[in-house]
Amino acid sequence: MNKLHLLHEAEKLYCVENLSPEMIAEKLNISRRTIFNWKKKHNWDNHIVRIKDFSKQFAGDIYNVGVKLLTKLNDDIDNNRILNKHEICALENIIKIINKEEKGQTKNLNNFLNKKKPAKLLTPDVIEEINNEILGWNGAY
């Protein structure tokens, strides 16, 4: 029986899901030796390094976008300009991503955050209060 149709699934389980070769072999019902051969032949460990590098870069980029957006919103508040609800919603989503990062649900941001000077971020409670009291917006589009 040709097992090559399982190669991409096995690679995804190893690189993205972080399953061990033993667990992959059991899940796909193929031999452990086959998984080790594929891992070596197709350089799966190199793929993991590239995925982690991309993840760190993405985490840094999303953090920088959040800082810029927060700075703009603070400037708008200081100058009594009308706040854009889409920008506030985008900031809420960025904060959710950062919170997931801190809880370990996505790739770790802690190393990046420790290098940067901590920024003052709006908490979800403060954003909700701004939405309700200042903007008169209940979160519905």
Backbone as ProteinMPNN parsed JSONL, in Angstrom:
{"seq_chain_A": "MNKLHLLHEAEKLYCVENLSPEMIAEKLNISRRTIFNWKKKHNWDNHIVRIKDFSKQFAGDIYNVGVKLLTKLNDDIDNNRILNKHEICALENIIKIINKEEKGQTKNLNNFLNKKKPAKLLTPDVIEEINNEILGWNGAY", "coords_chain_A": {"N_chain_A": [[0.843, -1.185, 0.0], [0.591, 2.2, -0.852], [1.915, 4.826, 0.911], [2.404, 7.467, 0.544], [0.436, 9.37, 0.144], [-0.215, 10.146, 2.646], [1.831, 11.702, 3.503], [1.869, 14.597, 3.534], [-0.085, 15.13, 5.434], [1.071, 13.933, 7.677], [3.341, 15.524, 7.925], [2.175, 18.001, 8.517], [0.991, 17.399, 10.982], [3.289, 16.988, 12.488], [4.841, 19.386, 12.214], [3.072, 21.578, 12.634], [1.073, 20.835, 14.523], [2.682, 19.807, 16.457], [3.01, 17.111, 17.197], [4.41, 14.039, 18.342], [6.573, 11.719, 16.562], [5.77, 9.112, 17.194], [3.107, 9.43, 18.025], [1.998, 10.418, 15.677], [2.373, 8.254, 13.955], [0.707, 6.397, 15.165], [-1.759, 7.698, 14.925], [-2.135, 7.936, 12.133], [-1.952, 5.376, 11.393], [0.408, 4.127, 10.418], [3.826, 2.977, 10.132], [6.223, 3.79, 12.67], [8.834, 4.076, 11.876], [8.571, 4.846, 9.211], [7.621, 7.451, 9.521], [9.87, 8.638, 10.741], [11.715, 8.346, 8.638], [10.53, 9.982, 6.624], [10.623, 12.398, 7.986], [13.373, 12.879, 8.143], [14.135, 12.819, 5.41], [12.629, 14.891, 4.239], [13.271, 17.129, 5.685], [11.836, 18.098, 8.053], [12.355, 19.282, 10.516], [13.658, 21.618, 9.824], [11.557, 22.977, 8.662], [9.984, 23.473, 10.897], [11.565, 25.339, 12.24], [11.432, 27.477, 10.424], [8.689, 28.037, 10.548], [8.436, 28.839, 13.231], [10.106, 31.104, 13.208], [8.668, 32.744, 11.438], [6.359, 33.024, 12.947], [7.289, 34.442, 15.193], [8.07, 36.809, 13.921], [5.592, 37.665, 12.921], [4.213, 38.038, 15.333], [5.66, 40.156, 16.399], [5.152, 42.102, 14.44], [2.342, 42.411, 14.643], [2.159, 43.382, 17.219], [3.502, 45.846, 16.921], [1.752, 47.15, 15.146], [-0.475, 47.341, 16.797], [0.526, 49.072, 18.786], [0.939, 51.411, 17.269], [-1.691, 51.952, 16.457], [-2.939, 52.329, 18.919], [-1.546, 54.6, 19.784], [-2.442, 56.445, 17.87], [-5.199, 56.489, 18.464], [-5.099, 57.476, 21.082], [-4.072, 60.019, 20.539], [-6.193, 61.044, 19.044], [-8.158, 61.13, 21.045], [-6.983, 62.959, 22.819], [-7.032, 65.264, 21.255], [-9.692, 65.744, 20.966], [-11.049, 64.544, 18.809], [-13.366, 62.759, 16.708], [-13.766, 59.371, 17.365], [-12.903, 56.535, 15.432], [-14.885, 53.8, 14.944], [-14.134, 51.444, 13.728], [-11.383, 51.391, 13.948], [-11.163, 51.126, 16.693], [-12.33, 48.627, 17.024], [-10.482, 47.105, 15.594], [-8.258, 47.432, 17.252], [-9.231, 46.144, 19.52], [-9.307, 43.511, 18.546], [-6.576, 43.071, 18.115], [-5.653, 43.224, 20.734], [-6.931, 40.969, 21.746], [-5.548, 38.979, 20.342], [-2.994, 39.342, 21.4], [-3.535, 38.747, 24.07], [-4.238, 36.019, 23.831], [-1.799, 35.112, 23.049], [-0.293, 35.557, 25.352], [-1.506, 33.768, 27.05], [-0.678, 31.401, 26.113], [-2.005, 30.149, 24.028], [-1.377, 30.621, 21.439], [1.641, 31.118, 19.52], [4.544, 31.997, 21.464], [4.822, 35.222, 22.77], [6.26, 36.428, 24.729], [9.108, 36.71, 24.811], [9.57, 38.68, 22.894], [8.099, 40.831, 23.944], [9.471, 41.336, 26.302], [11.799, 42.519, 25.425], [11.014, 44.937, 24.456], [10.016, 48.221, 25.535], [7.458, 48.325, 27.894], [4.221, 49.038, 26.731], [1.411, 51.134, 27.372], [-1.588, 49.65, 27.318], [-4.982, 49.59, 26.274], [-7.41, 48.055, 28.223], [-9.776, 45.376, 27.691], [-12.087, 45.995, 29.161], [-11.961, 48.79, 29.486], [-12.1, 49.568, 26.832], [-14.655, 48.668, 26.188], [-16.128, 50.337, 27.853], [-15.51, 52.832, 26.715], [-16.669, 52.442, 24.217], [-19.416, 52.218, 24.929], [-20.07, 54.531, 26.572], [-18.817, 56.868, 25.478], [-18.877, 56.651, 22.652], [-21.389, 55.637, 22.266], [-21.928, 53.134, 21.267], [-22.859, 49.797, 20.934], [-21.463, 47.574, 20.142], [-22.519, 46.195, 18.024], [-22.686, 45.801, 14.496]], "CA_chain_A": [[0.0, 0.0, 0.0], [1.356, 3.426, -0.964], [1.631, 5.709, 2.045], [2.812, 8.832, 0.232], [-0.694, 10.288, 0.25], [-0.269, 10.584, 4.046], [3.032, 12.482, 3.805], [1.555, 15.986, 3.888], [-0.823, 15.099, 6.705], [2.046, 13.637, 8.727], [4.182, 16.713, 8.084], [1.368, 19.006, 9.219], [0.866, 16.976, 12.378], [4.581, 17.148, 13.148], [5.318, 20.773, 12.215], [2.085, 22.542, 13.127], [0.409, 20.33, 15.724], [3.744, 19.408, 17.395], [2.854, 15.74, 17.665], [5.621, 13.221, 18.24], [6.466, 10.715, 15.495], [5.007, 7.967, 17.685], [1.685, 9.785, 18.004], [1.602, 10.528, 14.267], [2.295, 6.889, 13.428], [-0.507, 5.778, 15.707], [-2.942, 8.378, 14.398], [-2.29, 7.663, 10.703], [-1.869, 3.924, 11.233], [1.59, 3.751, 9.642], [4.926, 2.643, 11.04], [7.008, 4.873, 13.244], [10.037, 4.173, 11.043], [8.185, 5.631, 8.033], [7.576, 8.854, 9.951], [11.255, 9.089, 10.921], [12.325, 8.47, 7.306], [9.982, 11.189, 6.005], [11.134, 13.549, 8.743], [14.758, 13.103, 7.743], [14.225, 13.067, 3.976], [11.975, 16.151, 3.864], [13.757, 18.196, 6.584], [10.724, 18.665, 8.813], [12.862, 20.147, 11.583], [13.927, 22.91, 9.205], [10.247, 23.617, 8.484], [9.562, 23.968, 12.213], [12.33, 26.562, 12.501], [10.867, 28.541, 9.593], [7.367, 28.377, 11.088], [8.644, 29.601, 14.465], [10.624, 32.42, 12.838], [7.551, 33.514, 10.902], [5.458, 33.316, 14.056], [7.896, 35.525, 15.979], [7.992, 38.026, 13.126], [4.19, 38.075, 12.895], [3.876, 38.55, 16.66], [6.26, 41.487, 16.493], [4.433, 43.009, 13.548], [1.003, 42.688, 15.184], [2.385, 44.232, 18.387], [3.818, 47.192, 16.433], [0.513, 47.732, 14.617], [-1.288, 47.691, 17.961], [1.101, 50.264, 19.426], [0.649, 52.562, 16.404], [-3.129, 52.214, 16.511], [-3.206, 52.881, 20.243], [-1.012, 55.964, 19.783], [-3.356, 57.275, 17.078], [-6.441, 56.666, 19.223], [-4.802, 58.39, 22.19], [-3.951, 61.35, 19.955], [-7.555, 61.474, 18.712], [-8.833, 61.465, 22.303], [-6.379, 64.185, 23.341], [-7.408, 66.393, 20.406], [-11.159, 65.764, 20.905], [-11.542, 64.118, 17.501], [-14.301, 61.633, 16.749], [-13.058, 58.096, 17.25], [-13.383, 55.627, 14.397], [-15.238, 52.541, 15.609], [-13.405, 50.348, 13.089], [-10.05, 51.367, 14.552], [-11.324, 50.579, 18.047], [-12.572, 47.191, 16.845], [-9.197, 46.511, 15.208], [-7.436, 47.392, 18.463], [-9.778, 45.056, 20.353], [-8.853, 42.238, 17.984], [-5.141, 42.954, 18.381], [-5.515, 42.913, 22.163], [-7.315, 39.558, 21.906], [-4.433, 38.165, 19.849], [-1.911, 39.439, 22.381], [-3.956, 37.985, 25.254], [-4.088, 34.6, 23.506], [-0.36, 34.874, 23.046], [0.174, 35.493, 26.732], [-2.078, 32.586, 27.696], [-0.068, 30.216, 25.541], [-2.864, 29.52, 23.038], [-0.672, 30.757, 20.173], [3.082, 31.155, 19.735], [4.92, 32.807, 22.616], [5.221, 36.605, 22.535], [6.93, 36.953, 25.911], [10.474, 37.122, 24.511], [9.521, 39.95, 22.182], [7.6, 41.873, 24.83], [10.489, 41.65, 27.293], [12.802, 43.366, 24.803], [10.421, 46.251, 24.226], [9.51, 48.955, 26.685], [6.031, 48.02, 27.942], [3.312, 50.105, 26.343], [0.14, 51.137, 28.087], [-2.643, 49.197, 26.423], [-6.339, 49.644, 26.785], [-7.955, 46.746, 28.557], [-11.091, 45.196, 27.063], [-13.112, 46.692, 29.944], [-11.892, 50.213, 29.162], [-12.593, 49.713, 25.459], [-16.111, 48.522, 26.246], [-16.652, 51.561, 28.467], [-15.401, 53.88, 25.697], [-17.702, 52.164, 23.208], [-20.76, 52.482, 25.449], [-20.306, 55.865, 27.116], [-18.363, 57.963, 24.622], [-19.337, 56.478, 21.278], [-22.771, 55.19, 22.225], [-21.917, 51.967, 20.386], [-23.009, 48.592, 21.746], [-20.67, 46.49, 19.583], [-23.171, 45.627, 16.843], [-22.352, 46.511, 13.258]], "C_chain_A": [[0.888, 1.248, 0.0], [0.939, 4.397, 0.135], [1.926, 7.172, 1.739], [1.663, 9.833, 0.312], [-0.858, 10.804, 1.688], [0.894, 11.495, 4.429], [2.709, 13.897, 4.264], [0.794, 16.072, 5.208], [0.136, 14.853, 7.869], [2.942, 14.845, 8.989], [3.438, 17.812, 8.845], [1.232, 18.655, 10.698], [2.171, 17.194, 13.142], [4.954, 18.627, 13.299], [4.344, 21.747, 12.872], [1.474, 22.093, 14.446], [1.389, 19.881, 16.803], [3.523, 18.019, 17.992], [4.17, 14.99, 17.488], [5.459, 12.223, 17.094], [5.663, 9.487, 15.925], [3.506, 8.233, 17.614], [1.163, 9.881, 16.569], [1.419, 9.142, 13.665], [1.026, 6.198, 13.902], [-1.763, 6.377, 15.079], [-3.201, 8.024, 12.929], [-2.201, 6.176, 10.37], [-0.772, 3.516, 10.24], [2.744, 3.547, 10.615], [5.682, 3.89, 11.483], [8.254, 5.127, 12.397], [9.746, 5.002, 9.79], [8.17, 7.118, 8.371], [8.992, 9.399, 10.102], [11.971, 9.251, 9.576], [11.833, 9.725, 6.589], [10.542, 12.439, 6.671], [12.547, 13.891, 8.298], [14.849, 13.519, 6.277], [13.691, 14.447, 3.588], [12.302, 17.309, 4.809], [12.636, 18.871, 7.371], [11.208, 19.586, 9.92], [13.186, 21.537, 11.052], [12.625, 23.675, 8.994], [9.749, 24.196, 9.806], [10.271, 25.269, 12.538], [11.757, 27.713, 11.691], [9.498, 28.984, 10.101], [7.518, 29.22, 12.347], [9.189, 30.99, 14.178], [9.516, 33.31, 12.3], [6.601, 33.929, 12.017], [5.994, 34.461, 14.907], [7.807, 36.849, 15.23], [6.559, 38.557, 13.099], [3.776, 38.667, 14.236], [4.443, 39.951, 16.845], [5.526, 42.503, 15.648], [3.068, 43.383, 14.119], [1.117, 43.581, 16.417], [2.659, 45.669, 17.946], [2.589, 47.886, 15.861], [-0.39, 48.167, 15.768], [-0.793, 48.944, 18.651], [0.79, 51.508, 18.597], [-0.828, 52.947, 16.468], [-3.513, 52.829, 17.845], [-2.714, 54.321, 20.337], [-1.939, 56.9, 19.018], [-4.657, 57.532, 17.834], [-6.232, 57.603, 20.409], [-4.691, 59.824, 21.696], [-5.329, 61.899, 19.591], [-8.327, 61.882, 19.967], [-8.307, 62.788, 22.847], [-6.801, 65.415, 22.554], [-8.915, 66.484, 20.174], [-11.702, 65.471, 19.507], [-12.5, 62.949, 17.686], [-13.508, 60.348, 16.518], [-13.721, 57.217, 16.199], [-13.646, 54.267, 15.038], [-14.51, 51.35, 14.993], [-11.986, 50.239, 13.65], [-10.113, 50.787, 15.963], [-11.536, 49.07, 17.973], [-11.276, 46.476, 16.46], [-8.274, 46.403, 16.414], [-7.924, 46.301, 19.412], [-9.285, 43.698, 19.86], [-7.365, 42.013, 18.224], [-4.908, 42.6, 19.839], [-5.896, 41.461, 22.423], [-6.191, 38.636, 21.454], [-3.295, 38.173, 20.857], [-2.275, 38.673, 23.645], [-3.851, 36.486, 25.012], [-2.62, 34.214, 23.546], [0.153, 34.698, 24.466], [-0.354, 34.261, 27.448], [-1.516, 31.298, 27.114], [-0.928, 29.512, 24.517], [-2.28, 29.65, 21.641], [0.812, 30.8, 20.477], [3.438, 32.21, 20.767], [5.426, 34.18, 22.205], [6.102, 37.144, 23.654], [8.345, 37.428, 25.62], [10.492, 38.472, 23.811], [9.092, 41.077, 23.107], [8.636, 42.266, 25.873], [11.563, 42.563, 26.725], [12.293, 44.793, 24.625], [10.035, 46.901, 25.547], [8.005, 48.733, 26.734], [5.175, 49.243, 27.604], [2.039, 50.0, 27.168], [-0.947, 50.786, 27.085], [-3.998, 49.36, 27.087], [-6.794, 48.224, 27.087], [-9.307, 46.595, 27.869], [-12.212, 45.903, 27.824], [-13.137, 48.178, 29.62], [-12.427, 50.452, 27.754], [-14.111, 49.605, 25.424], [-16.758, 49.774, 26.838], [-16.604, 52.721, 27.474], [-16.488, 53.688, 24.647], [-19.083, 52.579, 23.696], [-20.976, 53.944, 25.804], [-19.93, 56.988, 26.164], [-18.952, 57.852, 23.223], [-20.812, 56.124, 21.176], [-22.949, 53.979, 21.325], [-21.939, 50.713, 21.23], [-22.25, 47.397, 21.192], [-21.287, 45.854, 18.358], [-22.81, 46.459, 15.622], [-23.59, 46.894, 12.515]], "O_chain_A": [[1.838, 1.33, 0.779], [-0.235, 4.742, 0.267], [1.716, 8.033, 2.594], [1.896, 11.023, 0.526], [-1.562, 11.787, 1.917], [0.943, 12.003, 5.549], [3.229, 14.346, 5.286], [1.014, 16.988, 6.001], [0.025, 15.488, 8.919], [3.262, 15.151, 10.138], [4.011, 18.472, 9.712], [1.349, 19.525, 11.561], [2.147, 17.548, 14.32], [5.337, 19.067, 14.383], [4.767, 22.65, 13.594], [1.367, 22.884, 15.383], [0.986, 19.603, 17.933], [3.82, 17.789, 19.164], [4.944, 15.287, 16.578], [4.335, 11.913, 16.697], [4.956, 8.89, 15.113], [2.732, 7.372, 17.196], [0.036, 9.48, 16.279], [0.445, 8.881, 12.959], [0.357, 5.504, 13.137], [-2.707, 5.661, 14.745], [-4.349, 7.834, 12.527], [-2.356, 5.772, 9.217], [-0.984, 2.687, 9.356], [2.644, 3.906, 11.789], [5.761, 4.891, 10.77], [8.672, 6.273, 12.229], [10.596, 5.779, 9.356], [8.653, 7.943, 7.595], [9.283, 10.502, 9.641], [12.747, 10.19, 9.396], [12.634, 10.456, 6.007], [10.89, 13.412, 6.003], [12.876, 15.061, 8.099], [15.561, 14.466, 5.942], [14.245, 15.097, 2.702], [11.668, 18.361, 4.734], [12.513, 20.096, 7.346], [10.542, 20.573, 10.235], [13.006, 22.528, 11.76], [12.599, 24.898, 9.133], [9.164, 25.279, 9.834], [9.655, 26.203, 13.052], [11.609, 28.818, 12.213], [9.184, 30.174, 10.085], [6.806, 30.21, 12.518], [8.788, 31.957, 14.826], [9.426, 34.485, 12.656], [6.098, 35.053, 12.028], [5.239, 35.352, 15.299], [7.509, 37.886, 15.822], [6.339, 39.76, 13.238], [3.072, 39.676, 14.282], [3.774, 40.829, 17.39], [5.3, 43.633, 16.08], [2.681, 44.551, 14.081], [0.266, 44.443, 16.637], [2.114, 46.609, 18.526], [2.404, 49.086, 16.069], [-0.996, 49.237, 15.718], [-1.59, 49.789, 19.058], [0.419, 52.544, 19.149], [-1.167, 54.129, 16.525], [-4.326, 53.753, 17.894], [-3.395, 55.171, 20.911], [-2.195, 58.02, 19.459], [-5.16, 58.655, 17.847], [-7.092, 58.432, 20.706], [-5.162, 60.747, 22.36], [-5.605, 63.079, 19.803], [-9.065, 62.867, 19.951], [-9.082, 63.639, 23.285], [-6.919, 66.5, 23.123], [-9.366, 67.214, 19.29], [-12.686, 66.071, 19.075], [-12.449, 62.242, 18.692], [-12.692, 60.256, 15.601], [-14.947, 57.165, 16.095], [-12.741, 53.656, 15.607], [-14.293, 50.346, 15.672], [-11.454, 49.141, 13.808], [-9.221, 50.046, 16.375], [-10.979, 48.322, 18.777], [-11.002, 45.376, 16.941], [-7.585, 45.397, 16.583], [-7.117, 45.614, 20.037], [-8.895, 42.843, 20.655], [-6.942, 40.892, 18.506], [-4.056, 41.766, 20.148], [-5.256, 40.79, 23.232], [-5.91, 37.629, 22.104], [-2.7, 37.133, 21.137], [-1.417, 38.017, 24.236], [-3.416, 35.751, 25.899], [-2.252, 33.136, 24.012], [0.941, 33.794, 24.744], [0.294, 33.759, 28.367], [-1.852, 30.211, 27.584], [-0.627, 28.375, 24.155], [-2.638, 28.883, 20.747], [1.203, 30.534, 21.613], [2.723, 33.199, 20.927], [6.344, 34.295, 21.394], [6.644, 38.241, 23.519], [8.751, 38.467, 26.141], [11.339, 39.315, 24.106], [9.662, 42.167, 23.059], [8.674, 43.424, 26.29], [12.183, 43.315, 27.477], [13.075, 45.744, 24.646], [9.765, 46.224, 26.539], [7.327, 48.928, 25.725], [5.39, 50.335, 28.131], [1.646, 48.917, 27.603], [-1.196, 51.523, 26.131], [-4.127, 49.276, 28.308], [-6.582, 47.308, 26.292], [-9.923, 47.596, 27.501], [-13.178, 46.362, 27.215], [-14.211, 48.767, 29.493], [-13.129, 51.435, 27.515], [-14.777, 50.359, 24.715], [-17.81, 50.215, 26.376], [-17.548, 53.507, 27.395], [-17.146, 54.645, 24.237], [-19.837, 53.219, 22.963], [-21.966, 54.539, 25.381], [-20.665, 57.97, 26.056], [-19.461, 58.829, 22.673], [-21.421, 56.29, 20.119], [-23.994, 53.813, 20.694], [-21.13, 50.568, 22.146], [-22.383, 46.296, 21.726], [-20.636, 45.04, 17.703], [-22.65, 47.676, 15.712], [-23.506, 47.5, 11.447]]}, "name": "protein", "num_of_chains": 1, "seq": "MNKLHLLHEAEKLYCVENLSPEMIAEKLNISRRTIFNWKKKHNWDNHIVRIKDFSKQFAGDIYNVGVKLLTKLNDDIDNNRILNKHEICALENIIKIINKEEKGQTKNLNNFLNKKKPAKLLTPDVIEEINNEILGWNGAY"}
